[in-house]
Amino acid sequence: MPRPGKEPIPTPAPTPLRESLTIQLTLSGRDLEHFNAYREAVHALNPDNWSKALKEAYTGVSTQQWHYGSLKATAGEALASVLYEQAETQLRTPAAD
C-alpha cells in the first residue's frame, strides 16, 4: 500500500480509436455463459416481461431488479473484458496486406 501523498502514477491510457474497428468474435464456454446470463438479465429486467403477480408483489419488483441488475452488471463486465482482449489482440496483430 502506498504511503499517503505517494500514490502510484497510473500508466497512460491507450490511444483512443478514431476509426471503425471490426471484430469477429466467437463466444464459447464460459464466455457464452456470460452472454446467456446477460440476455437473461436484460429480458428479466424489462417490465413488459413481468407477470401480473410480480408487478403486484410488495417486494417482487425490487427483488427482481436487484437480482437481475446485479447479474446484468457482472455478465456485462465479463463480456466487455472478452471484447477488450479481442480488440487488443487484433490491434497488436499486423494487418495482412
N, C-alpha and C positions, 0 to 999 in steps of 0.2 A: 504494500500500500504506500503510495507516495506521501511525502510529508506535506503538510498544508503550505500552500504557496508554491509548491514544486510539482504541480500536476503534470502528467505526461503531455507532450505536444502531439496532437493527433497527426497521423500521416495525411498528406493531401488527398482529397477525394479524386476519383478517376475523372478524366476529362469528359464532360457531358457529350453525348452523341448528338450530332447536328443533322444527321440524315437518317433515312429509314434503315432499319435493321430487320432482316427477315430471318427468323429462327425456325428450323424444323425441329419439333420437339416430340419425342416418343416417350410416353409415360408407361411405366411398368412397375410391378412390385409395389414397394412402399409408396412411390410417387403416385401411382394410380389410386392407391388407398386414400392418399391426401386429397386427390381430385374428387373422388367419390364422396368423401366426407364434406368437402366444400360444397358440392352440388346439393347434398342432403340438407346442409345447414341453410343454404340460400332458399331452398324450397320450403323448409320448415319455418323460416322467418317471414315468409310472405303471408300476410293476413288473409289473402284470398284462399290459401290452402288450409286454414284453420277450421276445425269442426265448430259447430254451434256450441257444443258443451265446453270446448276450450275457451271460446270467446266469453262465455258466461261464467266461467270459474273465477272465483275470487283471486286466486294467485296463479291461475293457469297461464295467463299470457305472460306475466313477468317471469315465471319459471321457464317457459318456452323461450323467451327472448334471452334470458341469462344463459341457459344451457347451449342453445344453438348459436348465440352470438360468440360465446367462447370457442365453440367448435369451429366456427367460420374463421375466426381470427387465427387460431392455431394452424388450421389447414391452409389458410391463405399465406401465412408466413412460410410454411414449408414449400408451397408452390412457388412463391416468389424466390426462395432460395434456389430451387431447381432451375428456374428461368434465368436467374443471375449467373449461376455456374455455367449453364449452356451458352449464354451470351458471352461471358468472359472467355470461355474456351474458343468460341468462334472468332472473337476479336483477336486472340493471340495466334490463331492459325493463319498463315499467309494464304491469301486468295490465289486460287489456281487460275492463271490467265490462259 
